[in-house]
Amino acid sequence: MALIELDGIERTFTLGDSQVHALQDVSLRIEAGEYLSVMGPSGSGKSTLLNLLGLLDRPNAGHYRLEGRDVTTLDTDEQARVRRERIGFVFQSFHLVPRLSAAENIALPLMLAGMPAAERQQRVARALADFGLETRAGHRPEELSGGQRQRVAIARATIMHPALLLADEPTGNLDRATGQEVTRLLEELNTAGVTLIVVTHDPLMGARARRRITMEDGRIVGDLRQPAGAEAP
């Protein structure tokens, strides 16, 4: 069974007197454990697709099945539950809560899920260790470097052990060396079994994925799979 099945997805926005077809007849099947990049020019529909996959937006037509369940039919609360438990997000600008420490930011999804404090503390401690953040646990985002902030964001995104990790320009605000470190962390999570979908303008990062989706004008115009055994650049 595929992790993700999109069938005939349409998404239209009304701007003034005109309609913008952000996604047009998008159909896509993604198996569990895949590593995809989504590329294309600005306005091609990449971010709209990511928002739909992350249940941050709804299509005007078509169906989205996640782990065999048609999530387009769920109400807002049910979608929020699926999003919290099965989907992780990593953004270009981190989206950390400024007043919370690194540990508290990582713990947020666990608190929203109602996890008991003792178990929550154990999970957060392990995540801090896994991402090399033990010495930064009590630091607020403004006291962290860009790379450290993104590591906190990745730890928060994966603390619930999601099936799907969506990354929107995850290295966009980082220097090349730090971006490579963040890419390595994401790829390690994929190797451990998390399905990874990365939206990026960076051709080097896009080329690393084992499957590359190209979009133009709201449509998928390319779907390239890297041959088995091929090395990423």
N, C-alpha and C positions, 0 to 999 in steps of 0.2 A: 504493500500500500504506500502510495506517495505521501510525503509529509504535507505538500502544498499542491492543490489543483485549482487553477484559475480557468474558468470557461466563459468566454465571451464578455469579458469585463469592459464596461463603458463608464467613463467618468467625465461629466460635463459641468463646467462652471459658467455662470452667467455674469458677464462684466458689462454693465450698462445695457445697451441694446443688443449686444452680440453674445454669442455662446462660444466658449473655448472647449474643444474636445481634447481634454488632457490625456485620456486613455481611450483607445479605439479598438474594440474587438481583440482584447488581449487574452490569450489562452496560453497557459504555461503549466508545466508539471515539474516539480522539484522533489527529488528523493531525499529521504532522511540522510544527513551526514554530508550533503553536497557543499561545495564551496564555490559560490558564484560572485561575479562582479557584474554590476549594471552600469553601463556607460552610454554616453550620448551628449549632444550639445545642450545648453541651457534651454529649458522649455520643451524638452523631448518627452517628459513624463516620468523621469526617474524618481523624483521625490514623491510624486503622486502615487506611483506604484508602491514605493516603500511605505507610505502612510496607510495604504489599503492593506498591505501585508501585515502591518503592525496593528491593525484594527483602530487606527486613529481617524479613519475616514471610511465612508461607505460608498460602494459603486452605485451608479444610477441603473445599471443593468448587469446581468451576469451573476455567476456564483463563485464563491471562494470557499473551498473546503480545506480545513486544517486538521490533520490527523484523522481524516475521514468524516469530519463534522462540518456541515454547512454553516459557517460562522456568519454569513451574511443575513441569516434569518434570526440571529440572536438579538435580544433587546440590549439596551445600553449597559445595564448592570452585568449581564452575562458576558458581554464582550469584554468589559473591564476585568472580569475574573479570569477569562482566558488570556488576556493580554498580560496580566500580572503573573500568572502561573506558568505560561508556556512561551512567552516572547520577551527577549531582552533587547534593549536599545542602546546604541552608542552614537553620540552626536559629535559634530565638529566642534561645537562650543561647550561641550561637557554637560551643561545643564545640571550642575551641582547646586545644592541649596547653600547659599553663602554663609548663613548663620550656623550651620551644622559642621561638626568635625568630619574628617575622612571616615572614621568608624561609624558615625551617625548617618552619614550619607549612604554608606554601604548597607546599613541596617534597615533603611527605609522600607524596601519591599517586604522584608520579614515582619516589620511592625504592621504594615497594611494588611498582611495576611493573617495577623493575629497569632504569630508564633510565640510561644512562651519565652520569657526573658533569658532563662538559662540556655536554652537551645540556640536562641538568637545570638547570644554572646559567643558561644562556641563556633557557630558558623562564621561570624564576623572575624573572630580571631584567626580562623583558618584562612579566610580570604585575604586578610592583611598579610599573613605570612606568604601565601601563594603568590601575591603580587608585589612582594618586597616593600610593603608599606608599614611594617611594624613600628618603625620610628616616627611615622607621620600620622599615627592613629588619631591623635588629639589635635591635629592641625586643621584649620579651616582652609577652604579652597584658595583664598587670597595668599596664604602662606605656603602654597605648593607650586612647584614648577608645572609647566604645561604637560609634560610627560607624566608627572605624578597625578595630576588631575584626571588625565585620561585613564590612567590605571585604576583610580578610584571609580571612575565612571564604568569601566569594564567590569570591575569587581561587583559593583551594584547591579549591573545588567545581568550578571550570571549567578548571583547569590541564590536565586530560586531554582537553579538548575534547569533553565528553559530548553525547549527543543530547538528553538529558532533564535538566532542572534542577528539583528539588523543593524548595520553600521553605515551611517550617513556621513561621508567625507571624514572618516575617523582620524586621518592624519593632516587634515586641511590647515589646522592652526599650529602645526608642529614643525620644527626644523627637520631636515632629512634624517639625521641620526636617530632622533627621538621617534620620528615617524616609523622608521624601520623597527625599532624596539616594540612599538605598539602593534605593528603588523605581525611581528613574531608572536606576540601574546595572543592575538586573534586567531592566528593559524594553529597555535597549540591547542586552543579551545576546540577548533574544528577537528583536529587530529583526535581529540578525546571524544568526539562524537556529536558535537553541536553543529547544526546546520548553519552556515555562515553566508549571509548575503551582504555585499558591500557595494554601496553607491559611491562612485568616485570619478573625478575628472583626471586623476593621476594615471597616465597610461602605464607606468611601471607597476603601480599597485594593481590596476585592473588586469594586467597580464599575468599576475601571480595566481589568479583564481583558476581552478581547473575547468570552469565553465564561464564563458563570457557572453552576457546578453547585451546587445546594442539596441538603443531605442532612437527613434526619430518621429516627431509629430504624433506622439502618443501611441505609436505602434512598435512592436518588436520587429526589427529588421535584420537582426543577426543573432545566432545562437551557436556559438563555437565551443566545442569541447576539446580540451587539451588531451593529446594521446596519452594513454596509460604509460606511466614510467617516465614521462617527460619532466624535465626539471624546470621549476619556476625561475624566472630571470632574477 
